[in-house]
Amino acid sequence: MNPPSPKTLVMPESAHYDTVSTNATLRAEPTLKSKTSASTLVPDDTEGQSPKSTSDIITISTSSLPLSLATPTTPRDASPFATHGPTYDVLGRLVCIPSLPAPPPVQWARYFPGGYDPSYQLPIKGKKMMWAIQAIGGLAILFYGYDQGVMSGVVNNDQFRQLMGVNSSPLTSRDSAAIGGIVAVYYAGSLVGGMVSGYLGDKIGRVKTVMFGCLIATIGGALQASTMNMTWMCCARVVSGFGTGGLNAIIPVWSSELAEHDGRGAVLAFEFFLNIAGLAFAYWLEFGLKYVSGRSQSFIWRFPLAFQLVFLIILLSLFSFFPESPRWLAKVGREDDARQVLAVIRTENGDLDDDRVNEEMYTIMEVVDIERKMEDQNGYMAMIFGLGTGDSKMHLPRRTWLVIGLQIWQELTGIGVITVYAPTVFQSAGYSPYKADWLSGVNNIFYMFSVLVAVFTLDRVGRRVTLYWGAIIMAISLAFCTLGARYAVMSTGEETAKWGAVVATFTFVYTSTFGASWLTVPWLYPTEIFPLFVRAKGGAVSVLGWSIGNGIVTEITPFLFNAIGEWTFLLFCVLNVLGIPYIYFLYPETAGRSLEQMDILFAQDSMFVHKQSKNLENLAKVDPEYYHAMETGKAEMKTENGIFVKGGDA
């Protein structure tokens, strides 16, 4: 690897470079001033003075500099990150990363299963380790998709409905509400599980929290498979939802903290390809048991519920062999372990002194230092309601509600109607129960492969444009579904089949569009919009919004089909149209933007960011120096009438 470009450096007075070839002591400060073709160092006898001439400055060519000059003797002060930046040697390499005092250990953490131990870590490094991390994270997301999709077949099983006491024909309003409640109560558990896991993830670590979520989900899955009545089933669904909500809150954060910064959208899109693969697998497993296996009605719905334990047992068996988040390790004072993890995932040979490892380690330590100074803003009450944050320009409550709102609106686009109640949708278009079930399975396959579109487009097109075109196409599709279902009900014979084909076609278009657009962005957004010091809890509040949205839609959908029939499609069509201005006015683009740039966007007091985003882009072009000064905190972020104005020391 080539060394970075040489830099002009100025060290604090207490830091020195002792040379071997001369009696002069050279000094430099770690604040990066500019990039030059050589390293410029000022002798001690000019301290506090401007050089009288260029001869007073010693210029050393880095190509002939002996490595003995690259050994600093920089002491660590009490506030290393508040007073100056990192220490570089004269070759431009980061060589001094100050330590921070370790917080007291969380004593009750030992009661939780698993945990990270470097001696048990998989013996692979670099890209192979990252592939393994994506595979285990993908398995967790695959389980989430399976767990979400498995109820589609269960709630339509005659023996299950009889056991639950909701087998009226036609369904009464009471039974419709009960079926919706069995599905929706799961999201009450995931809501609580996500919030608890967000707290645990910061206290006991990502690995222990994932293991805990797997254990709870295993108990919930076993209870569901053995249920004997409505109360038992609802309790089992809550327990299972608690565990799954915990996994949903932590897995995206854990994988994003281990991944490199570029291509975040593609990585998450691939994980959600596996998510929909899990949903499709659950559906076809139930389809095969129902129409092919010849098994008893009880086995047909109990076996799929029990099969989810396979995913969880694999996760429980393997997850402790994977690395912990280096950010969490640094936060609790395990800096050596954090560096070891970075060396394993960033280099092919585990080099602890690699430049990338040093630079990322410094960034992590800097964030940990900031986090400790902002502990009053690190709780759920501060994030959601702004309590204790004062006049903070971080505007964490606004970011939090944007994340919650986007997850809720994702469900208001109507995807829950298709994934959970797909057979009902196709039967409403005139198809037989067998054909409706078959079409639902094919629809899930289209859904799965459509997510691959996001792998290639999400980082190129951006988040906002992806949501725009997704909402437009989904609204048009649902409008045609309304038309087709309406005429299918009113027609007979061949005409019914024609209009039913219209419903099927545009249901496929709708589902594929959702998979390529709205599926991934709400899960990616919290990893990009929150500052690092609240990112774990940011994942938790994202699960909060997802649980609220899913719970509402899955509860009211049976009512809607009974009450207004095919007009249910039109209702969600209107909500898709309303989603376009909602995104335009409130949600900034995050693709390709750093956390510092997001902080600048949220510095304004107005909640409407569409103009602010354009102004920021114009400022970067017109005055790049001032723009960079705002990023680095050297210029105050001020706005007048929505326009950035200069302030501070820029």
Stockholm file with secondary structure:
# STOCKHOLM 1.0

chainA/1-650         MNPPSPKTLVMPESAHYDTVSTNATLRAEPTLKSKTSASTLVPDDTEGQSPKSTSDIITISTSSLPLSLATPTTPRDASPFATHGPTYDVLGRLVCIPSLPAPPPVQWARYFPGGYDPSYQLPIKGKKMMWAIQAIGGLAILFYGYDQGVMSGVVNNDQFRQLMGVNSSPLTSRDSAAIGGIVAVYYAGSLVGGMVSGYLGDKIGRVKTVMFGCLIATIGGALQASTMNMTWMCCARVVSGFGTGGLNAIIPVWSSELAEHDGRGAVLAFEFFLNIAGLAFAYWLEFGLKYVSGRSQSFIWRFPLAFQLVFLIILLSLFSFFPESPRWLAKVGREDDARQVLAVIRTENGDLDDDRVNEEMYTIMEVVDIERKMEDQNGYMAMIFGLGTGDSKMHLPRRTWLVIGLQIWQELTGIGVITVYAPTVFQSAGYSPYKADWLSGVNNIFYMFSVLVAVFTLDRVGRRVTLYWGAIIMAISLAFCTLGARYAVMSTGEETAKWGAVVATFTFVYTSTFGASWLTVPWLYPTEIFPLFVRAKGGAVSVLGWSIGNGIVTEITPFLFNAIGEWTFLLFCVLNVLGIPYIYFLYPETAGRSLEQMDILFAQDSMFVHKQSKNLENLAKVDPEYYHAMETGKAEMKTENGIFVKGGDA
#=GR chainA/1-650 SS CCCCCCBCCEECTTCCEECSSSSCEEECEBSCCCBCSSEEEEEGGGTTSCCSSGGGSEEECTTSCCGGGGCCCCCCCSCHHHHCCCEECTTSCEEECCCCCCCCCCGGGGGSSCCCCGGGSCSCCHHHHHHHHHHHHHHHHHHHHHHHHTHHHHTTCHHHHHHHTCCCSSCCHHHHHHHHHHHHHHHHHHHHHHHHHHHHHHHTCHHHHHHHHHHHHHHHHHHHHTCCSHHHHHHHHHHHHHHHHHHHHHHHHHHHHHSCSTTHHHHHHHHHHHHHHHHHHHHHHHHHHHHTSCCCHHHHHHHHHHHHHHHHHHHHHHGGGSCCCHHHHHHTTCHHHHHHHHHHHHCSSCCTTCHHHHHHHHHHHHHHHHHHHTGGGSSHHHHHHCTTCCSCTTCHHHHHHHHHHHHHHHHHTTHHHHHHHHHHHHHHTTCCHHHHHHHHHHHHHHHHHHHHHHHHHHHHHCHHHHHHHHHHHHHHHHHHHHHHHHHHHHCCTHHHHHHHHHHHHHHHHHHHHHHHTTTTHHHHHHHHHSCGGGHHHHHHHHHHHHHHHHHHHHHHHHHHHHHHTTHHHHHHHHHHHHHHHHHHHHCCCCTTCCHHHHHHHTTSSCSCCHHHHHHHHHHHHHCHHHHHHHHTTSBCCEEETTEEECCBTC
#=GC SS_cons         CCCCCCBCCEECTTCCEECSSSSCEEECEBSCCCBCSSEEEEEGGGTTSCCSSGGGSEEECTTSCCGGGGCCCCCCCSCHHHHCCCEECTTSCEEECCCCCCCCCCGGGGGSSCCCCGGGSCSCCHHHHHHHHHHHHHHHHHHHHHHHHTHHHHTTCHHHHHHHTCCCSSCCHHHHHHHHHHHHHHHHHHHHHHHHHHHHHHHTCHHHHHHHHHHHHHHHHHHHHTCCSHHHHHHHHHHHHHHHHHHHHHHHHHHHHHSCSTTHHHHHHHHHHHHHHHHHHHHHHHHHHHHTSCCCHHHHHHHHHHHHHHHHHHHHHHGGGSCCCHHHHHHTTCHHHHHHHHHHHHCSSCCTTCHHHHHHHHHHHHHHHHHHHTGGGSSHHHHHHCTTCCSCTTCHHHHHHHHHHHHHHHHHTTHHHHHHHHHHHHHHTTCCHHHHHHHHHHHHHHHHHHHHHHHHHHHHHCHHHHHHHHHHHHHHHHHHHHHHHHHHHHCCTHHHHHHHHHHHHHHHHHHHHHHHTTTTHHHHHHHHHSCGGGHHHHHHHHHHHHHHHHHHHHHHHHHHHHHHTTHHHHHHHHHHHHHHHHHHHHCCCCTTCCHHHHHHHTTSSCSCCHHHHHHHHHHHHHCHHHHHHHHTTSBCCEEETTEEECCBTC
//
